[in-house]
């Protein structure tokens, strides 16, 4: 069992540096993507404050299919270009959504979610999935989260 030593009271840049160190230790020597995604979802869910869902959707046959996650049961399939996750995958850009209720076409898997950040996972030029974090707090995610989570995803899949 891995014991995390993340200090969640630190400023976000410090917190994300600690998360990257923990992630590097978690995935060292492990090549199985699903195993690494599962541990990464747990690391994020238990290390970042104010989350109600943390997990991954993987691209399969042209649609996003739920992968390893922490939180309540999730939507199983999301079409490319639909909702925040499908938009991030289709546009290949991180989506930081201050208020999901203002996002056109938002897919509400958990009605408690009010803000969301989705980071596309791109390996060898191809989208393989997305990292999705939800929060019950409006405006939970910002530019520091975007930078930190993009670095997290880059470390995880490369």
Phi and psi in radians as a Rosetta constraint file:
Dihedral C 1 N 2 CA 2 C 2 CIRCULARHARMONIC -1.555 0.35
Dihedral N 2 CA 2 C 2 N 3 CIRCULARHARMONIC 2.268 0.35
Dihedral C 2 N 3 CA 3 C 3 CIRCULARHARMONIC -1.834 0.35
Dihedral N 3 CA 3 C 3 N 4 CIRCULARHARMONIC 2.048 0.35
Dihedral C 3 N 4 CA 4 C 4 CIRCULARHARMONIC -1.395 0.35
Dihedral N 4 CA 4 C 4 N 5 CIRCULARHARMONIC 2.536 0.35
Dihedral C 4 N 5 CA 5 C 5 CIRCULARHARMONIC -2.179 0.35
Dihedral N 5 CA 5 C 5 N 6 CIRCULARHARMONIC 0.747 0.35
Dihedral C 5 N 6 CA 6 C 6 CIRCULARHARMONIC -1.553 0.35
Dihedral N 6 CA 6 C 6 N 7 CIRCULARHARMONIC 2.290 0.35
Dihedral C 6 N 7 CA 7 C 7 CIRCULARHARMONIC -1.657 0.35
Dihedral N 7 CA 7 C 7 N 8 CIRCULARHARMONIC 1.792 0.35
Dihedral C 7 N 8 CA 8 C 8 CIRCULARHARMONIC -1.300 0.35
Dihedral N 8 CA 8 C 8 N 9 CIRCULARHARMONIC -0.062 0.35
Dihedral C 8 N 9 CA 9 C 9 CIRCULARHARMONIC -1.549 0.35
Dihedral N 9 CA 9 C 9 N 10 CIRCULARHARMONIC -0.127 0.35
Dihedral C 9 N 10 CA 10 C 10 CIRCULARHARMONIC -1.270 0.35
Dihedral N 10 CA 10 C 10 N 11 CIRCULARHARMONIC 2.739 0.35
Dihedral C 10 N 11 CA 11 C 11 CIRCULARHARMONIC -1.006 0.35
Dihedral N 11 CA 11 C 11 N 12 CIRCULARHARMONIC 2.659 0.35
Dihedral C 11 N 12 CA 12 C 12 CIRCULARHARMONIC -0.927 0.35
Dihedral N 12 CA 12 C 12 N 13 CIRCULARHARMONIC -0.758 0.35
Dihedral C 12 N 13 CA 13 C 13 CIRCULARHARMONIC -1.027 0.35
Dihedral N 13 CA 13 C 13 N 14 CIRCULARHARMONIC -0.688 0.35
Dihedral C 13 N 14 CA 14 C 14 CIRCULARHARMONIC -1.199 0.35
Dihedral N 14 CA 14 C 14 N 15 CIRCULARHARMONIC -0.766 0.35
Dihedral C 14 N 15 CA 15 C 15 CIRCULARHARMONIC -1.005 0.35
Dihedral N 15 CA 15 C 15 N 16 CIRCULARHARMONIC -0.778 0.35
Dihedral C 15 N 16 CA 16 C 16 CIRCULARHARMONIC -1.225 0.35
Dihedral N 16 CA 16 C 16 N 17 CIRCULARHARMONIC -0.564 0.35
Dihedral C 16 N 17 CA 17 C 17 CIRCULARHARMONIC -1.106 0.35
Dihedral N 17 CA 17 C 17 N 18 CIRCULARHARMONIC -0.727 0.35
Dihedral C 17 N 18 CA 18 C 18 CIRCULARHARMONIC -1.120 0.35
Dihedral N 18 CA 18 C 18 N 19 CIRCULARHARMONIC -0.718 0.35
Dihedral C 18 N 19 CA 19 C 19 CIRCULARHARMONIC -1.070 0.35
Dihedral N 19 CA 19 C 19 N 20 CIRCULARHARMONIC -0.728 0.35
Dihedral C 19 N 20 CA 20 C 20 CIRCULARHARMONIC -1.096 0.35
Dihedral N 20 CA 20 C 20 N 21 CIRCULARHARMONIC -0.682 0.35
Dihedral C 20 N 21 CA 21 C 21 CIRCULARHARMONIC -1.121 0.35
Dihedral N 21 CA 21 C 21 N 22 CIRCULARHARMONIC -0.778 0.35
Dihedral C 21 N 22 CA 22 C 22 CIRCULARHARMONIC -1.090 0.35
Dihedral N 22 CA 22 C 22 N 23 CIRCULARHARMONIC -0.779 0.35
Dihedral C 22 N 23 CA 23 C 23 CIRCULARHARMONIC -1.051 0.35
Dihedral N 23 CA 23 C 23 N 24 CIRCULARHARMONIC -0.798 0.35
Dihedral C 23 N 24 CA 24 C 24 CIRCULARHARMONIC -0.994 0.35
Dihedral N 24 CA 24 C 24 N 25 CIRCULARHARMONIC -0.738 0.35
Dihedral C 24 N 25 CA 25 C 25 CIRCULARHARMONIC -1.171 0.35
Dihedral N 25 CA 25 C 25 N 26 CIRCULARHARMONIC -0.681 0.35
Dihedral C 25 N 26 CA 26 C 26 CIRCULARHARMONIC -1.129 0.35
Dihedral N 26 CA 26 C 26 N 27 CIRCULARHARMONIC -0.696 0.35
Dihedral C 26 N 27 CA 27 C 27 CIRCULARHARMONIC -1.680 0.35
Dihedral N 27 CA 27 C 27 N 28 CIRCULARHARMONIC -0.079 0.35
Dihedral C 27 N 28 CA 28 C 28 CIRCULARHARMONIC -0.978 0.35
Dihedral N 28 CA 28 C 28 N 29 CIRCULARHARMONIC 2.109 0.35
Dihedral C 28 N 29 CA 29 C 29 CIRCULARHARMONIC 1.417 0.35
Dihedral N 29 CA 29 C 29 N 30 CIRCULARHARMONIC -0.089 0.35
Dihedral C 29 N 30 CA 30 C 30 CIRCULARHARMONIC -1.820 0.35
Dihedral N 30 CA 30 C 30 N 31 CIRCULARHARMONIC 2.155 0.35
Dihedral C 30 N 31 CA 31 C 31 CIRCULARHARMONIC -1.788 0.35
Dihedral N 31 CA 31 C 31 N 32 CIRCULARHARMONIC -0.171 0.35
Dihedral C 31 N 32 CA 32 C 32 CIRCULARHARMONIC -1.331 0.35
Dihedral N 32 CA 32 C 32 N 33 CIRCULARHARMONIC 2.075 0.35
Dihedral C 32 N 33 CA 33 C 33 CIRCULARHARMONIC -1.085 0.35
Dihedral N 33 CA 33 C 33 N 34 CIRCULARHARMONIC -0.790 0.35
Dihedral C 33 N 34 CA 34 C 34 CIRCULARHARMONIC -1.104 0.35
Dihedral N 34 CA 34 C 34 N 35 CIRCULARHARMONIC -0.743 0.35
Dihedral C 34 N 35 CA 35 C 35 CIRCULARHARMONIC -1.054 0.35
Dihedral N 35 CA 35 C 35 N 36 CIRCULARHARMONIC -0.765 0.35
Dihedral C 35 N 36 CA 36 C 36 CIRCULARHARMONIC -1.204 0.35
Dihedral N 36 CA 36 C 36 N 37 CIRCULARHARMONIC -0.647 0.35
Dihedral C 36 N 37 CA 37 C 37 CIRCULARHARMONIC -1.157 0.35
Dihedral N 37 CA 37 C 37 N 38 CIRCULARHARMONIC -0.698 0.35
Dihedral C 37 N 38 CA 38 C 38 CIRCULARHARMONIC -1.088 0.35
Dihedral N 38 CA 38 C 38 N 39 CIRCULARHARMONIC -0.852 0.35
Dihedral C 38 N 39 CA 39 C 39 CIRCULARHARMONIC -1.149 0.35
Dihedral N 39 CA 39 C 39 N 40 CIRCULARHARMONIC -0.620 0.35
Dihedral C 39 N 40 CA 40 C 40 CIRCULARHARMONIC -1.168 0.35
Dihedral N 40 CA 40 C 40 N 41 CIRCULARHARMONIC -0.717 0.35
Dihedral C 40 N 41 CA 41 C 41 CIRCULARHARMONIC -1.065 0.35
Dihedral N 41 CA 41 C 41 N 42 CIRCULARHARMONIC -0.766 0.35
Dihedral C 41 N 42 CA 42 C 42 CIRCULARHARMONIC -1.133 0.35
Dihedral N 42 CA 42 C 42 N 43 CIRCULARHARMONIC -0.734 0.35
Dihedral C 42 N 43 CA 43 C 43 CIRCULARHARMONIC -1.029 0.35
Dihedral N 43 CA 43 C 43 N 44 CIRCULARHARMONIC -0.847 0.35
Dihedral C 43 N 44 CA 44 C 44 CIRCULARHARMONIC -1.137 0.35
Dihedral N 44 CA 44 C 44 N 45 CIRCULARHARMONIC -0.805 0.35
Dihedral C 44 N 45 CA 45 C 45 CIRCULARHARMONIC -1.058 0.35
Dihedral N 45 CA 45 C 45 N 46 CIRCULARHARMONIC -0.677 0.35
Dihedral C 45 N 46 CA 46 C 46 CIRCULARHARMONIC -1.610 0.35
Dihedral N 46 CA 46 C 46 N 47 CIRCULARHARMONIC -0.098 0.35
Dihedral C 46 N 47 CA 47 C 47 CIRCULARHARMONIC -1.919 0.35
Dihedral N 47 CA 47 C 47 N 48 CIRCULARHARMONIC -0.516 0.35
Dihedral C 47 N 48 CA 48 C 48 CIRCULARHARMONIC -1.684 0.35
Dihedral N 48 CA 48 C 48 N 49 CIRCULARHARMONIC 2.292 0.35
Dihedral C 48 N 49 CA 49 C 49 CIRCULARHARMONIC -1.266 0.35
Dihedral N 49 CA 49 C 49 N 50 CIRCULARHARMONIC 2.709 0.35
Dihedral C 49 N 50 CA 50 C 50 CIRCULARHARMONIC 1.089 0.35
Dihedral N 50 CA 50 C 50 N 51 CIRCULARHARMONIC 0.729 0.35
Dihedral C 50 N 51 CA 51 C 51 CIRCULARHARMONIC -1.921 0.35
Dihedral N 51 CA 51 C 51 N 52 CIRCULARHARMONIC 2.551 0.35
Dihedral C 51 N 52 CA 52 C 52 CIRCULARHARMONIC -2.094 0.35
Dihedral N 52 CA 52 C 52 N 53 CIRCULARHARMONIC -0.025 0.35
Dihedral C 52 N 53 CA 53 C 53 CIRCULARHARMONIC -2.821 0.35
Dihedral N 53 CA 53 C 53 N 54 CIRCULARHARMONIC 2.389 0.35
Dihedral C 53 N 54 CA 54 C 54 CIRCULARHARMONIC -2.533 0.35
Dihedral N 54 CA 54 C 54 N 55 CIRCULARHARMONIC 2.144 0.35
Dihedral C 54 N 55 CA 55 C 55 CIRCULARHARMONIC -3.092 0.35
Dihedral N 55 CA 55 C 55 N 56 CIRCULARHARMONIC -2.934 0.35
Dihedral C 55 N 56 CA 56 C 56 CIRCULARHARMONIC -2.243 0.35
Dihedral N 56 CA 56 C 56 N 57 CIRCULARHARMONIC 2.550 0.35
Dihedral C 56 N 57 CA 57 C 57 CIRCULARHARMONIC -2.048 0.35
Dihedral N 57 CA 57 C 57 N 58 CIRCULARHARMONIC 2.359 0.35
Dihedral C 57 N 58 CA 58 C 58 CIRCULARHARMONIC -1.926 0.35
Dihedral N 58 CA 58 C 58 N 59 CIRCULARHARMONIC 2.431 0.35
Dihedral C 58 N 59 CA 59 C 59 CIRCULARHARMONIC -1.354 0.35
Dihedral N 59 CA 59 C 59 N 60 CIRCULARHARMONIC 2.093 0.35
Dihedral C 59 N 60 CA 60 C 60 CIRCULARHARMONIC -2.410 0.35
Dihedral N 60 CA 60 C 60 N 61 CIRCULARHARMONIC 2.155 0.35
Dihedral C 60 N 61 CA 61 C 61 CIRCULARHARMONIC 0.895 0.35
Dihedral N 61 CA 61 C 61 N 62 CIRCULARHARMONIC 0.740 0.35
Dihedral C 61 N 62 CA 62 C 62 CIRCULARHARMONIC 1.428 0.35
Dihedral N 62 CA 62 C 62 N 63 CIRCULARHARMONIC 0.106 0.35
Dihedral C 62 N 63 CA 63 C 63 CIRCULARHARMONIC -2.413 0.35
Dihedral N 63 CA 63 C 63 N 64 CIRCULARHARMONIC 2.779 0.35
Dihedral C 63 N 64 CA 64 C 64 CIRCULARHARMONIC -1.506 0.35
Dihedral N 64 CA 64 C 64 N 65 CIRCULARHARMONIC 2.266 0.35
Dihedral C 64 N 65 CA 65 C 65 CIRCULARHARMONIC -2.088 0.35
Dihedral N 65 CA 65 C 65 N 66 CIRCULARHARMONIC 2.341 0.35
Dihedral C 65 N 66 CA 66 C 66 CIRCULARHARMONIC -0.984 0.35
Dihedral N 66 CA 66 C 66 N 67 CIRCULARHARMONIC 2.404 0.35
Dihedral C 66 N 67 CA 67 C 67 CIRCULARHARMONIC -2.084 0.35
Dihedral N 67 CA 67 C 67 N 68 CIRCULARHARMONIC -2.688 0.35
Dihedral C 67 N 68 CA 68 C 68 CIRCULARHARMONIC -1.038 0.35
Dihedral N 68 CA 68 C 68 N 69 CIRCULARHARMONIC 2.406 0.35
Dihedral C 68 N 69 CA 69 C 69 CIRCULARHARMONIC -2.735 0.35
Dihedral N 69 CA 69 C 69 N 70 CIRCULARHARMONIC 2.974 0.35
Dihedral C 69 N 70 CA 70 C 70 CIRCULARHARMONIC -2.240 0.35
Dihedral N 70 CA 70 C 70 N 71 CIRCULARHARMONIC 2.344 0.35
Dihedral C 70 N 71 CA 71 C 71 CIRCULARHARMONIC 2.279 0.35
Dihedral N 71 CA 71 C 71 N 72 CIRCULARHARMONIC -2.916 0.35
Dihedral C 71 N 72 CA 72 C 72 CIRCULARHARMONIC -1.201 0.35
Dihedral N 72 CA 72 C 72 N 73 CIRCULARHARMONIC 2.786 0.35
Dihedral C 72 N 73 CA 73 C 73 CIRCULARHARMONIC -0.894 0.35
Dihedral N 73 CA 73 C 73 N 74 CIRCULARHARMONIC 2.553 0.35
Dihedral C 73 N 74 CA 74 C 74 CIRCULARHARMONIC -2.044 0.35
Dihedral N 74 CA 74 C 74 N 75 CIRCULARHARMONIC 2.920 0.35
Dihedral C 74 N 75 CA 75 C 75 CIRCULARHARMONIC -1.045 0.35
Dihedral N 75 CA 75 C 75 N 76 CIRCULARHARMONIC 2.379 0.35
Dihedral C 75 N 76 CA 76 C 76 CIRCULARHARMONIC -1.439 0.35
Dihedral N 76 CA 76 C 76 N 77 CIRCULARHARMONIC -0.762 0.35
Dihedral C 76 N 77 CA 77 C 77 CIRCULARHARMONIC -2.235 0.35
Dihedral N 77 CA 77 C 77 N 78 CIRCULARHARMONIC 2.412 0.35
Dihedral C 77 N 78 CA 78 C 78 CIRCULARHARMONIC -2.299 0.35
Dihedral N 78 CA 78 C 78 N 79 CIRCULARHARMONIC 2.235 0.35
Dihedral C 78 N 79 CA 79 C 79 CIRCULARHARMONIC -1.262 0.35
Dihedral N 79 CA 79 C 79 N 80 CIRCULARHARMONIC 2.569 0.35
Dihedral C 79 N 80 CA 80 C 80 CIRCULARHARMONIC -1.008 0.35
Dihedral N 80 CA 80 C 80 N 81 CIRCULARHARMONIC 2.350 0.35
Dihedral C 80 N 81 CA 81 C 81 CIRCULARHARMONIC 1.483 0.35
Dihedral N 81 CA 81 C 81 N 82 CIRCULARHARMONIC -0.087 0.35
Dihedral C 81 N 82 CA 82 C 82 CIRCULARHARMONIC -1.834 0.35
Dihedral N 82 CA 82 C 82 N 83 CIRCULARHARMONIC 2.442 0.35
Dihedral C 82 N 83 CA 83 C 83 CIRCULARHARMONIC 1.113 0.35
Dihedral N 83 CA 83 C 83 N 84 CIRCULARHARMONIC -3.063 0.35
Dihedral C 83 N 84 CA 84 C 84 CIRCULARHARMONIC -1.201 0.35
Dihedral N 84 CA 84 C 84 N 85 CIRCULARHARMONIC -0.740 0.35
Dihedral C 84 N 85 CA 85 C 85 CIRCULARHARMONIC -1.138 0.35
Dihedral N 85 CA 85 C 85 N 86 CIRCULARHARMONIC -0.841 0.35
Dihedral C 85 N 86 CA 86 C 86 CIRCULARHARMONIC -1.122 0.35
Dihedral N 86 CA 86 C 86 N 87 CIRCULARHARMONIC -0.587 0.35
Dihedral C 86 N 87 CA 87 C 87 CIRCULARHARMONIC -1.185 0.35
Dihedral N 87 CA 87 C 87 N 88 CIRCULARHARMONIC -0.785 0.35
Dihedral C 87 N 88 CA 88 C 88 CIRCULARHARMONIC -1.051 0.35
Dihedral N 88 CA 88 C 88 N 89 CIRCULARHARMONIC -0.748 0.35
Dihedral C 88 N 89 CA 89 C 89 CIRCULARHARMONIC -1.177 0.35
Dihedral N 89 CA 89 C 89 N 90 CIRCULARHARMONIC -0.794 0.35
Dihedral C 89 N 90 CA 90 C 90 CIRCULARHARMONIC -1.179 0.35
Dihedral N 90 CA 90 C 90 N 91 CIRCULARHARMONIC -0.705 0.35
Dihedral C 90 N 91 CA 91 C 91 CIRCULARHARMONIC -1.528 0.35
Dihedral N 91 CA 91 C 91 N 92 CIRCULARHARMONIC -0.189 0.35
Dihedral C 91 N 92 CA 92 C 92 CIRCULARHARMONIC 1.029 0.35
Dihedral N 92 CA 92 C 92 N 93 CIRCULARHARMONIC 0.585 0.35
Dihedral C 92 N 93 CA 93 C 93 CIRCULARHARMONIC -2.373 0.35
Dihedral N 93 CA 93 C 93 N 94 CIRCULARHARMONIC 2.592 0.35
Dihedral C 93 N 94 CA 94 C 94 CIRCULARHARMONIC -1.153 0.35
Dihedral N 94 CA 94 C 94 N 95 CIRCULARHARMONIC 2.375 0.35
Dihedral C 94 N 95 CA 95 C 95 CIRCULARHARMONIC -1.913 0.35
Dihedral N 95 CA 95 C 95 N 96 CIRCULARHARMONIC 2.060 0.35
Dihedral C 95 N 96 CA 96 C 96 CIRCULARHARMONIC -1.903 0.35
Dihedral N 96 CA 96 C 96 N 97 CIRCULARHARMONIC 1.955 0.35
Dihedral C 96 N 97 CA 97 C 97 CIRCULARHARMONIC -1.983 0.35
Dihedral N 97 CA 97 C 97 N 98 CIRCULARHARMONIC 1.942 0.35
Dihedral C 97 N 98 CA 98 C 98 CIRCULARHARMONIC -1.102 0.35
Dihedral N 98 CA 98 C 98 N 99 CIRCULARHARMONIC -0.773 0.35
Dihedral C 98 N 99 CA 99 C 99 CIRCULARHARMONIC -2.437 0.35
Dihedral N 99 CA 99 C 99 N 100 CIRCULARHARMONIC 1.867 0.35
Dihedral C 99 N 100 CA 100 C 100 CIRCULARHARMONIC -1.092 0.35
Dihedral N 100 CA 100 C 100 N 101 CIRCULARHARMONIC -0.399 0.35
Dihedral C 100 N 101 CA 101 C 101 CIRCULARHARMONIC -1.259 0.35
Dihedral N 101 CA 101 C 101 N 102 CIRCULARHARMONIC -0.230 0.35
Dihedral C 101 N 102 CA 102 C 102 CIRCULARHARMONIC -1.746 0.35
Dihedral N 102 CA 102 C 102 N 103 CIRCULARHARMONIC -0.037 0.35
Dihedral C 102 N 103 CA 103 C 103 CIRCULARHARMONIC -1.517 0.35
Dihedral N 103 CA 103 C 103 N 104 CIRCULARHARMONIC 2.057 0.35
Dihedral C 103 N 104 CA 104 C 104 CIRCULARHARMONIC -1.029 0.35
Dihedral N 104 CA 104 C 104 N 105 CIRCULARHARMONIC 2.196 0.35
Dihedral C 104 N 105 CA 105 C 105 CIRCULARHARMONIC 1.395 0.35
Dihedral N 105 CA 105 C 105 N 106 CIRCULARHARMONIC 0.268 0.35
Dihedral C 105 N 106 CA 106 C 106 CIRCULARHARMONIC -0.977 0.35
Dihedral N 106 CA 106 C 106 N 107 CIRCULARHARMONIC 2.402 0.35
Dihedral C 106 N 107 CA 107 C 107 CIRCULARHARMONIC -1.773 0.35
Dihedral N 107 CA 107 C 107 N 108 CIRCULARHARMONIC 1.994 0.35
Dihedral C 107 N 108 CA 108 C 108 CIRCULARHARMONIC -1.593 0.35
Dihedral N 108 CA 108 C 108 N 109 CIRCULARHARMONIC 1.657 0.35
Dihedral C 108 N 109 CA 109 C 109 CIRCULARHARMONIC -1.401 0.35
Dihedral N 109 CA 109 C 109 N 110 CIRCULARHARMONIC -0.602 0.35
Dihedral C 109 N 110 CA 110 C 110 CIRCULARHARMONIC -2.296 0.35
Dihedral N 110 CA 110 C 110 N 111 CIRCULARHARMONIC 2.032 0.35
Dihedral C 110 N 111 CA 111 C 111 CIRCULARHARMONIC -1.131 0.35
Dihedral N 111 CA 111 C 111 N 112 CIRCULARHARMONIC -0.253 0.35
Dihedral C 111 N 112 CA 112 C 112 CIRCULARHARMONIC -1.339 0.35
Dihedral N 112 CA 112 C 112 N 113 CIRCULARHARMONIC -0.269 0.35
Dihedral C 112 N 113 CA 113 C 113 CIRCULARHARMONIC -1.303 0.35
Dihedral N 113 CA 113 C 113 N 114 CIRCULARHARMONIC 2.314 0.35
Dihedral C 113 N 114 CA 114 C 114 CIRCULARHARMONIC -2.139 0.35
Dihedral N 114 CA 114 C 114 N 115 CIRCULARHARMONIC -0.407 0.35
Dihedral C 114 N 115 CA 115 C 115 CIRCULARHARMONIC -2.429 0.35
Dihedral N 115 CA 115 C 115 N 116 CIRCULARHARMONIC 2.825 0.35
Dihedral C 115 N 116 CA 116 C 116 CIRCULARHARMONIC -2.713 0.35
Dihedral N 116 CA 116 C 116 N 117 CIRCULARHARMONIC 2.593 0.35
Dihedral C 116 N 117 CA 117 C 117 CIRCULARHARMONIC -2.320 0.35
Dihedral N 117 CA 117 C 117 N 118 CIRCULARHARMONIC 2.350 0.35
Dihedral C 117 N 118 CA 118 C 118 CIRCULARHARMONIC -2.279 0.35
Dihedral N 118 CA 118 C 118 N 119 CIRCULARHARMONIC 2.197 0.35
Dihedral C 118 N 119 CA 119 C 119 CIRCULARHARMONIC -1.976 0.35
Dihedral N 119 CA 119 C 119 N 120 CIRCULARHARMONIC 2.118 0.35
Dihedral C 119 N 120 CA 120 C 120 CIRCULARHARMONIC -1.198 0.35
Dihedral N 120 CA 120 C 120 N 121 CIRCULARHARMONIC 2.510 0.35
Dihedral C 120 N 121 CA 121 C 121 CIRCULARHARMONIC -1.802 0.35
Dihedral N 121 CA 121 C 121 N 122 CIRCULARHARMONIC 1.968 0.35
Dihedral C 121 N 122 CA 122 C 122 CIRCULARHARMONIC -2.082 0.35
Dihedral N 122 CA 122 C 122 N 123 CIRCULARHARMONIC 2.091 0.35
Dihedral C 122 N 123 CA 123 C 123 CIRCULARHARMONIC -2.152 0.35
Dihedral N 123 CA 123 C 123 N 124 CIRCULARHARMONIC 2.240 0.35
Dihedral C 123 N 124 CA 124 C 124 CIRCULARHARMONIC 0.912 0.35
Dihedral N 124 CA 124 C 124 N 125 CIRCULARHARMONIC 0.687 0.35
Dihedral C 124 N 125 CA 125 C 125 CIRCULARHARMONIC 1.405 0.35
Dihedral N 125 CA 125 C 125 N 126 CIRCULARHARMONIC -0.025 0.35
Dihedral C 125 N 126 CA 126 C 126 CIRCULARHARMONIC -1.994 0.35
Dihedral N 126 CA 126 C 126 N 127 CIRCULARHARMONIC 2.396 0.35
Dihedral C 126 N 127 CA 127 C 127 CIRCULARHARMONIC -1.250 0.35
Dihedral N 127 CA 127 C 127 N 128 CIRCULARHARMONIC 2.189 0.35
Dihedral C 127 N 128 CA 128 C 128 CIRCULARHARMONIC -1.901 0.35
Dihedral N 128 CA 128 C 128 N 129 CIRCULARHARMONIC -0.195 0.35
Dihedral C 128 N 129 CA 129 C 129 CIRCULARHARMONIC 2.845 0.35
Dihedral N 129 CA 129 C 129 N 130 CIRCULARHARMONIC -2.880 0.35
Dihedral C 129 N 130 CA 130 C 130 CIRCULARHARMONIC -2.464 0.35
Dihedral N 130 CA 130 C 130 N 131 CIRCULARHARMONIC 2.657 0.35
Dihedral C 130 N 131 CA 131 C 131 CIRCULARHARMONIC -1.676 0.35
Dihedral N 131 CA 131 C 131 N 132 CIRCULARHARMONIC 2.282 0.35
Dihedral C 131 N 132 CA 132 C 132 CIRCULARHARMONIC -2.211 0.35
Dihedral N 132 CA 132 C 132 N 133 CIRCULARHARMONIC 2.183 0.35
Dihedral C 132 N 133 CA 133 C 133 CIRCULARHARMONIC -2.149 0.35
Dihedral N 133 CA 133 C 133 N 134 CIRCULARHARMONIC 2.340 0.35
Dihedral C 133 N 134 CA 134 C 134 CIRCULARHARMONIC -2.090 0.35
Dihedral N 134 CA 134 C 134 N 135 CIRCULARHARMONIC 2.649 0.35
Dihedral C 134 N 135 CA 135 C 135 CIRCULARHARMONIC -2.426 0.35
Dihedral N 135 CA 135 C 135 N 136 CIRCULARHARMONIC 2.555 0.35
Dihedral C 135 N 136 CA 136 C 136 CIRCULARHARMONIC -1.328 0.35
Dihedral N 136 CA 136 C 136 N 137 CIRCULARHARMONIC -0.182 0.35
Dihedral C 136 N 137 CA 137 C 137 CIRCULARHARMONIC -1.598 0.35
Dihedral N 137 CA 137 C 137 N 138 CIRCULARHARMONIC 2.318 0.35
Dihedral C 137 N 138 CA 138 C 138 CIRCULARHARMONIC -1.124 0.35
Dihedral N 138 CA 138 C 138 N 139 CIRCULARHARMONIC 2.448 0.35
Dihedral C 138 N 139 CA 139 C 139 CIRCULARHARMONIC 1.025 0.35
Dihedral N 139 CA 139 C 139 N 140 CIRCULARHARMONIC 0.614 0.35
Dihedral C 139 N 140 CA 140 C 140 CIRCULARHARMONIC -1.181 0.35
Dihedral N 140 CA 140 C 140 N 141 CIRCULARHARMONIC -0.582 0.35
Dihedral C 140 N 141 CA 141 C 141 CIRCULARHARMONIC -1.844 0.35
Dihedral N 141 CA 141 C 141 N 142 CIRCULARHARMONIC 2.527 0.35
Dihedral C 141 N 142 CA 142 C 142 CIRCULARHARMONIC -2.483 0.35
Dihedral N 142 CA 142 C 142 N 143 CIRCULARHARMONIC -2.928 0.35
Dihedral C 142 N 143 CA 143 C 143 CIRCULARHARMONIC -1.074 0.35
Dihedral N 143 CA 143 C 143 N 144 CIRCULARHARMONIC -0.648 0.35
Dihedral C 143 N 144 CA 144 C 144 CIRCULARHARMONIC -1.116 0.35
Dihedral N 144 CA 144 C 144 N 145 CIRCULARHARMONIC -0.698 0.35
Dihedral C 144 N 145 CA 145 C 145 CIRCULARHARMONIC -1.121 0.35
Dihedral N 145 CA 145 C 145 N 146 CIRCULARHARMONIC -0.748 0.35
Dihedral C 145 N 146 CA 146 C 146 CIRCULARHARMONIC -1.003 0.35
Dihedral N 146 CA 146 C 146 N 147 CIRCULARHARMONIC -0.892 0.35
Dihedral C 146 N 147 CA 147 C 147 CIRCULARHARMONIC -1.057 0.35
Dihedral N 147 CA 147 C 147 N 148 CIRCULARHARMONIC -0.825 0.35
Dihedral C 147 N 148 CA 148 C 148 CIRCULARHARMONIC -1.115 0.35
Dihedral N 148 CA 148 C 148 N 149 CIRCULARHARMONIC -0.732 0.35
Dihedral C 148 N 149 CA 149 C 149 CIRCULARHARMONIC -1.327 0.35
Dihedral N 149 CA 149 C 149 N 150 CIRCULARHARMONIC -0.548 0.35
Dihedral C 149 N 150 CA 150 C 150 CIRCULARHARMONIC -1.133 0.35
Dihedral N 150 CA 150 C 150 N 151 CIRCULARHARMONIC -0.696 0.35
Dihedral C 150 N 151 CA 151 C 151 CIRCULARHARMONIC -1.152 0.35
Dihedral N 151 CA 151 C 151 N 152 CIRCULARHARMONIC -0.678 0.35
Dihedral C 151 N 152 CA 152 C 152 CIRCULARHARMONIC -1.049 0.35
Dihedral N 152 CA 152 C 152 N 153 CIRCULARHARMONIC -0.870 0.35
Dihedral C 152 N 153 CA 153 C 153 CIRCULARHARMONIC -1.109 0.35
Dihedral N 153 CA 153 C 153 N 154 CIRCULARHARMONIC -0.736 0.35
Dihedral C 153 N 154 CA 154 C 154 CIRCULARHARMONIC -1.049 0.35
Dihedral N 154 CA 154 C 154 N 155 CIRCULARHARMONIC -0.721 0.35
Dihedral C 154 N 155 CA 155 C 155 CIRCULARHARMONIC -1.172 0.35
Dihedral N 155 CA 155 C 155 N 156 CIRCULARHARMONIC -0.712 0.35
Dihedral C 155 N 156 CA 156 C 156 CIRCULARHARMONIC -1.143 0.35
Dihedral N 156 CA 156 C 156 N 157 CIRCULARHARMONIC -0.758 0.35
Dihedral C 156 N 157 CA 157 C 157 CIRCULARHARMONIC -1.751 0.35
Dihedral N 157 CA 157 C 157 N 158 CIRCULARHARMONIC -0.067 0.35
